[in-house]
């Protein structure tokens, strides 16, 4: 595999296809997080803020489910008809490093590669569903 390292400090590089690879990326974290209703469900008020708790025990149970999932910009649900939201994928095995799930991600959409390498965005979201209680 040909690696073109972006800088000497980063775990990011371009593979032989020109895709951006980010090694050992934190893809999920246990804790309490704020989400807009629109980011959780179409049944909730769009602009109301909800606190969502994710325990590390629950994340551990679902670690394998993250493997191969799409990576997207923002938290909007990336349904099949919204293919433009999917900018990459989680590649390889998901590892545990409490409170995080860690995995390599591969970004193949040029708009996302540019946003990441210019630091216009610093967070991506894995495409997954959750059961809210």
N, C-alpha and C positions, 0 to 999 in steps of 0.2 A: 504494500500500500504506500503510495506517495503522500507524504504529509507536507503541506505548505503551512508552517506555523505562522500565526498572525503576529505574535510578539514573544519574547522570551519569558513573559510572566503569566501567560494565559494557558488554559487547557483547551483552547480552541485551535482548530486547524481546518484547512480545506483538503478534502480527499481527492482522489484522481478524477472524479466526476465533477469537481467544482462545488460539491455540497459542503456546507459548514458543519463540522462535527464538534460537539461540545462534550468533552469527557467528564464523567463524574458530576453531572449536574443535579442539583437538588430539585426533584420534580414534585414533591409533596412534603408537607410538614404537619406534624401534630400540633394542636393548639386551638385557640378561638380566633375566628376570622370574620370580618365584616363583608357582607355581600349585599348588593341590591337585589330586591325581589325579582327583577328581570333576569338576574344572573342565575337564579335558583330554579324558578318555575314560571310558566306563563300564567299560572293561576294566582300568583301573588301580586300585590301592588308593585308596579315597576320601580318606583323611586323610594320605596321604604327600605330601610337598612335592617338586615337581620344578622345576628351573631350566630355563627355556625361553629360547633365544636367537633374536632376530629381527634380521636384518641390515637396514640401510637399503636395500641393493640389492634384497633380496627384497620389502621394502615398496613400493619404487618400481614393481616389476613388477606389483604387485597393486592399485595405487592406484585404477584405474578400477573394479575389482571392488567397492570399498567404496561406490560411488555407489548410492544408493537402499536400502542395507542397513538392516535394523531396528536401532534402538538399544534397549538393554535395561538393566534394573537388575541388577547383578551379572554373574557369568560363567556362570551355568547356561545350557545350550544351549536356545535358544528355538525348539523344533520347532513344526510347525504346530498340534499339539494343545495347546501351551502359549502360546496367544496373549496371555495376561495378562502375560507377561514383556516383551512388546514395548510400549515406551512412546513410541516416536517413530521417526524415520528420518533418515538422512543425506540432506541435500538439496543438489543442485547438484554442482559439480565438486570433486573432491578435489585439493588442491594439495600440493606438496612443500616442506618447510622443515626440512631435516635437523637432528635425527634424527626429525622428526615428519611425519605426514600430517595435513593441516589441511582441515577442511570445515565447512560450516554444518550444524547439526542442528535439527530441529524436533521438539519434545516435545508430544504431544497427549493423553497420559494425565494426568488431574488429580492422581493420587497422586504422580506423578513431578514435575509442575510444582511442587506444594507442597513436596516434599522438596528440590528444587533451590533454590527461592526462599527457603526458610528455612534453607538450608545443612545440612540433615540428611544429605544426600549430596553428595559433591563429585566422584564419578566415575561414568561410565556406560560401557557396553561396546557396541561395534558387533557385530552378529551375523554372525560369519563362521566358516568352517572353516579349518583349517590342516593341512598335512602335517607330521607330527612325524618327525624322523630321530634 
